Amino acid sequence: MKSEEQLAEYPAHDGLKQLMQPGSLGAAAIVGYIFFLPLDTYPDLATFVLVALGLLAIFFRESLRPRLDRIDYIVILLVIVATGISTLLSVDPARSLRFLVYLCFNMFLLLLAATLVSRRMVRVVAGCLALFGFFHLVALLVTSQVSGLVTANSLIRHLQMATLIVPNDALILGLCLPSLAYFTLNNDVRKSLISCIAVALYVSFSVYVSYLFQSKLTLLSLAAALLAMAAAWMTFPRGEKLKRHDKTLIISTIGLLLLLSTSAWYLGNQSTTRLSLWSVASTAHTTTSEVLFGAGPNTFLYNPKAIESEFDKGNLVIPWVHNLYLEAYYDQGLFGLIGILALTIIPLTRAMRIEDRSVRAMLMASMITFCLLALFEITLTRRFYFAFLAIMYGLCKAQTKEANP
């Protein structure tokens, strides 16, 4: 392990001293991983960047002890062990093993975000997610205008991006919105105004994309992100610590937001396919082993025609449950479900205790939006969604730790 004094002995390192800081390298690992995710390459560039820069950051860190609590170690261990056992018992071990491997990489990503990303580097990670959202927005707009294709599915296939598999994956725009809105909460009036204009353009064109791709969930994600960001920002006066009534108000606001958003989605939804998916996933297990450990990660395959004629959609095969929590139960049983609940609930409760008002608003809004979309679409078999959850978990832990050393 090399300290700053040791690095200073070598002139070749003088110009790179700032870049070689663990926080800078940790943020670079996260940023590089995110931006390479849309590329479906072999070898996997995203994982290579994450591992290479992440290990380099750890090498230059004076202390290897992560800033994690006992509960964090329990959650990480539970998720890895439950997934490992489910993989051993899987009906399709090859598919499950691939999921287990990239789950381990995402746990490494979580550790980097929790250990190496300082409050100063939060802006870098937020900027990365904001640019990631803009990149997908531009890609979707340009493809819809110049490709000559008319159906949403054909447009998505034409893009050939690993982060956009189906039209509803445009909900990435909503997930990235709080990170962009974070820059509007700036003391500099000019920068704040520029950021507000960027948010207005982003939301306007994202609504247009949701119309083009007929994605109600994308529209829901945008509405949820804006409402959650506003609620989290306005709940506390600047600089004050959380009090019991504040927490009650936040929880009530979150509950109301989820209720209204869910009701709006159901009122506008004409499809019963999701209800069928949820029914199959929740009732599939019959033995104790299946209930505890599931059928195996990434093994859900649903053919509506083969299972229930009233949900006949032709020969369509759907490889995810469209509900993160039911999917965890189907794939990894009760232990997997407990692990996913912990990964989503713990960061949200920690975000409430962050003293920095703007960081708190961004992380709370991001987690609320993620949890809402997890009820209808998100699956951790898509790499960006898992990476997003790991980053948010790590950042919530790191920022809470900085506020309460």
C-alpha positions as CSV (number, residue, x, y, z in Angstrom):
1,M,0.0,0.0,0.0
2,K,1.4,3.4,-1.0
3,S,0.7,6.6,0.9
4,E,0.7,10.1,-0.5
5,E,4.2,10.7,1.0
6,Q,5.6,7.6,-0.8
7,L,4.0,8.7,-4.1
8,A,5.6,12.1,-3.8
9,E,9.1,10.5,-3.9
10,Y,8.5,9.6,-7.6
11,P,8.4,12.6,-10.0
12,A,6.4,10.5,-12.5
13,H,3.5,10.5,-10.1
14,D,3.5,14.2,-9.3
15,G,1.2,15.1,-12.2
16,L,-1.1,12.2,-11.4
17,K,-1.4,12.7,-7.7
18,Q,-4.9,14.0,-7.8
19,L,-6.1,11.4,-10.3
20,M,-4.6,8.7,-8.2
21,Q,-6.6,9.6,-5.1
22,P,-8.7,6.7,-4.0
23,G,-11.9,8.8,-4.2
24,S,-11.1,9.9,-7.8
25,L,-10.3,6.4,-8.9
26,G,-13.4,5.0,-7.2
27,A,-15.6,7.5,-9.0
28,A,-13.8,6.8,-12.2
29,A,-14.5,3.1,-11.8
30,I,-18.2,3.7,-11.3
31,V,-18.4,6.2,-14.2
32,G,-16.5,4.0,-16.6
33,Y,-18.6,1.0,-15.7
34,I,-21.9,2.9,-16.3
35,F,-20.9,4.3,-19.6
36,F,-19.7,1.0,-21.0
37,L,-22.9,-0.8,-20.0
38,P,-24.8,0.0,-23.2
39,L,-22.1,-1.8,-25.2
40,D,-22.6,-5.5,-25.7
41,T,-18.9,-6.4,-26.2
42,Y,-16.7,-9.4,-25.7
43,P,-14.6,-9.2,-23.7
44,D,-16.8,-7.2,-21.3
45,L,-15.3,-3.6,-21.3
46,A,-17.6,-2.4,-18.5
47,T,-16.5,-5.1,-16.1
48,F,-12.9,-4.7,-17.1
49,V,-13.0,-0.9,-16.3
50,L,-14.8,-1.5,-13.0
51,V,-12.3,-4.1,-11.8
52,A,-9.1,-2.4,-13.0
53,L,-9.9,1.0,-11.7
54,G,-11.5,-0.3,-8.6
55,L,-8.6,-2.5,-7.6
56,L,-6.3,0.5,-8.4
57,A,-8.3,2.7,-6.0
58,I,-8.0,0.0,-3.3
59,F,-4.3,-0.2,-3.9
60,F,-3.8,3.5,-3.2
61,R,-6.1,3.6,-0.2
62,E,-4.3,3.7,3.1
63,S,-7.0,1.8,4.9
64,L,-8.8,-1.2,3.3
65,R,-11.5,-1.2,5.8
66,P,-14.8,-0.4,4.1
67,R,-17.2,2.1,5.8
68,L,-19.9,-0.5,6.3
69,D,-22.0,-1.5,9.3
70,R,-22.6,-5.1,10.4
71,I,-26.0,-5.0,8.8
72,D,-24.4,-4.3,5.4
73,Y,-22.1,-7.3,5.7
74,I,-25.1,-9.4,6.6
75,V,-27.1,-8.2,3.6
76,I,-24.2,-8.7,1.2
77,L,-23.4,-12.2,2.6
78,L,-27.1,-13.1,2.5
79,V,-27.5,-12.0,-1.1
80,I,-24.4,-13.8,-2.3
81,V,-25.0,-17.1,-0.3
82,A,-28.7,-17.2,-1.2
83,T,-27.9,-16.7,-4.9
84,G,-25.1,-19.3,-4.7
85,I,-27.4,-22.0,-3.2
86,S,-30.1,-21.2,-5.6
87,T,-27.6,-21.5,-8.5
88,L,-26.6,-25.0,-7.2
89,L,-30.3,-26.0,-7.1
90,S,-31.2,-24.2,-10.3
91,V,-33.2,-25.8,-13.1
92,D,-30.8,-24.0,-15.5
93,P,-27.4,-23.8,-13.8
94,A,-25.7,-22.1,-16.8
95,R,-28.1,-19.1,-16.8
96,S,-28.0,-18.9,-13.0
97,L,-24.2,-19.0,-12.9
98,R,-23.9,-16.0,-15.2
99,F,-26.2,-14.1,-12.9
100,L,-24.2,-15.1,-9.9
101,V,-20.9,-13.9,-11.5
102,Y,-22.2,-10.4,-12.4
103,L,-24.0,-10.2,-9.0
104,C,-20.5,-10.4,-7.4
105,F,-19.3,-7.6,-9.6
106,N,-22.2,-5.5,-8.5
107,M,-21.4,-6.2,-4.8
108,F,-17.9,-4.9,-5.6
109,L,-19.5,-1.8,-7.1
110,L,-21.5,-1.3,-4.0
111,L,-18.4,-1.5,-1.9
112,L,-16.6,1.0,-4.0
113,A,-19.5,3.5,-3.8
114,A,-19.7,3.0,0.0
115,T,-16.0,3.2,0.7
116,L,-14.3,5.4,-1.9
117,V,-16.8,8.0,-3.1
118,S,-16.6,11.1,-0.9
119,R,-19.2,13.9,-0.8
120,R,-17.2,15.9,-3.3
121,M,-17.3,12.9,-5.7
122,V,-21.1,12.5,-5.4
123,R,-21.4,15.4,-8.0
124,V,-19.2,13.3,-10.4
125,V,-21.4,10.2,-10.0
126,A,-24.6,12.3,-10.3
127,G,-23.3,14.0,-13.4
128,C,-22.4,10.6,-14.9
129,L,-26.0,9.4,-14.3
130,A,-27.4,12.6,-15.7
131,L,-25.3,12.3,-18.9
132,F,-26.2,8.6,-19.1
133,G,-29.9,9.7,-19.2
134,F,-29.2,12.4,-21.8
135,F,-27.3,9.9,-23.9
136,H,-30.3,7.5,-24.0
137,L,-32.7,10.3,-24.6
138,V,-30.8,11.5,-27.6
139,A,-30.4,7.9,-28.9
140,L,-34.1,7.2,-28.6
141,L,-35.1,10.6,-30.3
142,V,-32.6,10.3,-33.2
143,T,-33.5,6.6,-33.9
144,S,-37.2,7.4,-33.9
145,Q,-36.7,10.3,-36.4
146,V,-34.2,8.9,-38.8
147,S,-34.7,5.1,-38.9
148,G,-38.0,5.1,-40.7
149,L,-39.3,2.4,-38.4
150,V,-42.7,2.8,-36.9
151,T,-43.2,0.2,-34.1
152,A,-41.6,0.6,-30.7
153,N,-40.1,-2.8,-30.6
154,S,-38.5,-2.4,-34.0
155,L,-37.0,0.9,-32.9
156,I,-35.5,-0.7,-29.8
157,R,-34.0,-3.6,-31.8
158,H,-32.5,-1.1,-34.2
159,L,-30.6,0.6,-31.4
160,Q,-28.8,-2.6,-30.4
161,M,-28.0,-1.3,-27.0
162,A,-27.6,-3.7,-24.1
163,T,-29.5,-1.2,-21.8
164,L,-32.5,-1.0,-24.0
165,I,-34.1,-4.4,-24.6
166,V,-37.8,-3.5,-24.6
167,P,-39.7,-0.1,-25.0
168,N,-40.3,0.1,-21.3
169,D,-36.5,0.3,-20.7
170,A,-36.9,3.9,-21.6
171,L,-37.8,4.3,-17.9
172,I,-34.0,4.7,-17.5
173,L,-34.9,8.4,-18.3
174,G,-36.9,8.6,-15.1
175,L,-34.3,6.9,-13.0
176,C,-31.6,9.3,-14.1
177,L,-33.8,12.4,-13.6
178,P,-33.1,13.0,-9.9
179,S,-29.4,13.0,-10.7
180,L,-29.9,15.8,-13.2
181,A,-32.3,17.7,-10.9
182,Y,-29.6,17.6,-8.2
183,F,-27.7,20.3,-10.1
184,T,-30.7,22.6,-9.9
185,L,-30.2,22.8,-6.1
186,N,-27.2,25.0,-6.5
187,N,-26.3,28.2,-4.5
188,D,-25.1,29.7,-7.7
189,V,-28.2,31.3,-9.3
190,R,-26.7,31.2,-12.8
191,K,-25.8,27.5,-12.7
192,S,-29.1,26.7,-11.1
193,L,-31.0,28.4,-13.9
194,I,-29.0,26.6,-16.5
195,S,-29.7,23.3,-14.8
196,C,-33.4,24.1,-14.6
197,I,-33.5,24.7,-18.3
198,A,-31.7,21.4,-18.9
199,V,-34.3,19.6,-16.6
200,A,-37.2,21.2,-18.5
201,L,-35.8,20.1,-21.9
202,Y,-35.0,16.7,-20.6
203,V,-38.5,16.1,-19.1
204,S,-40.3,17.5,-22.2
205,F,-38.4,15.3,-24.7
206,S,-38.7,12.3,-22.3
207,V,-42.5,12.7,-22.3
208,Y,-42.4,12.8,-26.1
209,V,-40.3,9.6,-26.1
210,S,-42.8,7.9,-23.8
211,Y,-45.5,8.8,-26.3
212,L,-43.4,7.6,-29.3
213,F,-42.6,4.3,-27.6
214,Q,-46.0,3.9,-25.9
215,S,-44.4,3.4,-22.5
216,K,-46.7,4.4,-19.7
217,L,-44.0,3.3,-17.2
218,T,-41.6,5.9,-18.6
219,L,-44.2,8.6,-18.0
220,L,-44.8,7.2,-14.6
221,S,-41.1,7.2,-13.8
222,L,-40.7,10.9,-14.8
223,A,-43.7,11.9,-12.7
224,A,-42.6,9.9,-9.7
225,A,-39.0,11.2,-9.9
226,L,-40.2,14.9,-10.0
227,L,-42.7,14.5,-7.2
228,A,-40.3,12.5,-5.0
229,M,-37.5,15.1,-5.6
230,A,-39.8,18.0,-4.7
231,A,-41.1,16.2,-1.6
232,A,-37.7,15.3,-0.4
233,W,-36.3,18.8,-1.0
234,M,-39.2,20.7,0.7
235,T,-39.7,18.4,3.7
236,F,-36.8,19.8,5.7
237,P,-35.5,23.3,6.3
238,R,-31.9,23.8,5.2
239,G,-29.3,22.5,7.6
240,E,-31.7,21.0,10.2
241,K,-31.4,17.4,11.4
242,L,-34.2,15.0,11.1
243,K,-36.8,14.8,13.8
244,R,-39.4,12.2,14.6
245,H,-42.2,14.2,13.0
246,D,-40.1,14.9,9.9
247,K,-39.6,11.1,9.4
248,T,-43.3,10.5,9.8
249,L,-44.0,13.2,7.2
250,I,-41.5,11.7,4.8
251,I,-42.9,8.2,5.2
252,S,-46.4,9.5,4.7
253,T,-45.3,11.5,1.6
254,I,-43.6,8.4,0.1
255,G,-46.7,6.3,0.9
256,L,-49.0,8.8,-0.7
257,L,-46.7,9.1,-3.8
258,L,-46.6,5.4,-4.3
259,L,-50.4,5.1,-3.8
260,L,-51.2,7.9,-6.3
261,S,-48.7,6.7,-8.9
262,T,-49.8,3.1,-8.6
263,S,-53.5,4.1,-8.9
264,A,-52.7,6.2,-12.0
265,W,-50.9,3.3,-13.6
266,Y,-53.7,0.9,-13.0
267,L,-56.3,3.3,-14.3
268,G,-54.4,3.7,-17.5
269,N,-53.4,0.1,-17.9
270,Q,-55.5,-2.1,-20.2
271,S,-53.2,-5.2,-20.1
272,T,-53.7,-8.2,-17.8
273,T,-50.4,-9.8,-18.7
274,R,-48.6,-8.5,-15.6
275,L,-51.3,-9.9,-13.3
276,S,-50.8,-13.3,-15.0
277,L,-47.0,-13.1,-14.6
278,W,-47.3,-12.2,-10.9
279,S,-49.8,-15.0,-10.3
280,V,-47.5,-17.6,-11.9
281,A,-44.4,-16.3,-10.0
282,S,-46.1,-16.2,-6.6
283,T,-47.7,-19.7,-6.9
284,A,-45.0,-21.7,-8.8
285,H,-43.2,-23.2,-5.8
286,T,-44.6,-26.3,-4.1
287,T,-41.7,-27.8,-2.2
288,T,-39.9,-26.5,0.9
289,S,-36.6,-26.3,-1.1
290,E,-38.3,-24.2,-3.8
291,V,-40.0,-21.9,-1.3
292,L,-36.7,-21.3,0.5
293,F,-34.2,-21.1,-2.4
294,G,-36.4,-20.7,-5.6
295,A,-36.0,-22.2,-9.0
296,G,-32.6,-20.5,-9.7
297,P,-31.5,-17.0,-10.6
298,N,-32.5,-15.9,-14.1
299,T,-34.6,-18.9,-14.9
300,F,-38.1,-17.4,-15.2
301,L,-39.6,-18.0,-18.6
302,Y,-43.3,-17.4,-19.2
303,N,-45.3,-18.4,-22.2
304,P,-48.9,-17.0,-21.9
305,K,-50.2,-19.3,-24.6
306,A,-48.9,-22.4,-23.0
307,I,-50.1,-21.6,-19.5
308,E,-53.3,-19.7,-19.6
309,S,-55.5,-19.3,-22.7
310,E,-57.2,-16.2,-21.3
311,F,-53.8,-14.4,-21.4
312,D,-53.0,-15.7,-24.9
313,K,-50.4,-13.4,-26.5
314,G,-49.3,-15.8,-29.3
315,N,-45.9,-17.4,-28.9
316,L,-44.5,-14.6,-26.8
317,V,-42.0,-15.8,-24.2
318,I,-41.4,-13.3,-21.3
319,P,-38.2,-13.9,-19.3
320,W,-38.8,-11.7,-16.3
321,V,-41.7,-11.3,-13.8
322,H,-42.2,-7.5,-14.1
323,N,-42.0,-7.3,-10.3
324,L,-38.6,-7.3,-8.7
325,Y,-39.8,-8.7,-5.4
326,L,-41.9,-11.5,-6.9
327,E,-39.0,-12.3,-9.2
328,A,-36.6,-12.6,-6.3
329,Y,-39.0,-15.0,-4.6
330,Y,-39.4,-17.1,-7.8
331,D,-35.7,-17.2,-8.6
332,Q,-34.2,-17.4,-5.1
333,G,-37.0,-18.1,-2.7
334,L,-37.6,-16.4,0.6
335,F,-33.9,-15.8,1.3
336,G,-33.6,-14.0,-2.0
337,L,-36.7,-12.0,-1.3
338,I,-35.4,-10.9,2.1
339,G,-32.1,-9.9,0.4
340,I,-33.8,-7.7,-2.2
341,L,-36.1,-6.1,0.4
342,A,-33.0,-5.2,2.4
343,L,-31.1,-3.8,-0.7
344,T,-34.0,-1.5,-1.4
345,I,-35.3,-0.5,2.0
346,I,-32.0,0.1,3.9
347,P,-30.7,2.8,1.5
348,L,-34.0,4.6,1.5
349,T,-34.1,4.8,5.3
350,R,-30.5,5.9,5.3
351,A,-31.1,8.6,2.8
352,M,-33.5,10.2,5.2
353,R,-30.7,10.8,7.7
354,I,-28.3,12.5,5.3
355,E,-27.7,16.1,6.5
356,D,-26.8,17.6,3.1
357,R,-30.2,18.7,1.7
358,S,-29.5,18.4,-2.0
359,V,-27.7,15.0,-1.7
360,R,-30.6,13.8,0.5
361,A,-33.2,14.9,-2.0
362,M,-31.4,13.2,-4.9
363,L,-30.8,9.9,-3.2
364,M,-34.3,9.7,-1.7
365,A,-35.9,10.5,-5.1
366,S,-33.7,8.0,-6.9
367,M,-34.6,5.2,-4.4
368,I,-38.3,6.1,-4.3
369,T,-38.5,6.0,-8.1
370,F,-36.5,2.7,-8.2
371,C,-38.8,1.1,-5.6
372,L,-41.9,2.2,-7.5
373,L,-40.7,0.9,-10.9
374,A,-39.5,-2.3,-9.2
375,L,-43.2,-3.1,-8.6
376,F,-44.0,-3.1,-12.4
377,E,-40.9,-3.6,-14.6
378,I,-37.4,-3.6,-13.1
379,T,-35.4,-6.8,-13.1
380,L,-31.9,-7.3,-11.8
381,T,-31.1,-9.5,-14.8
382,R,-30.6,-6.2,-16.6
383,R,-27.2,-4.9,-15.7
384,F,-27.9,-1.2,-15.4
385,Y,-30.8,-1.7,-12.9
386,F,-28.6,-3.8,-10.6
387,A,-25.7,-1.3,-11.0
388,F,-28.0,1.6,-10.2
389,L,-29.3,-0.1,-7.1
390,A,-25.7,-1.0,-6.0
391,I,-24.5,2.6,-6.5
392,M,-27.5,4.1,-4.6
393,Y,-27.0,1.7,-1.7
394,G,-23.3,2.5,-1.5
395,L,-23.8,6.3,-1.8
396,C,-26.6,6.3,0.9
397,K,-24.2,4.5,3.2
398,A,-21.2,6.7,2.5
399,Q,-23.1,10.0,2.9
400,T,-24.8,8.9,6.1
401,K,-21.4,7.8,7.4
402,E,-19.9,11.2,6.6
403,A,-22.7,12.9,8.4
404,N,-22.4,10.6,11.4
405,P,-18.7,9.5,11.7
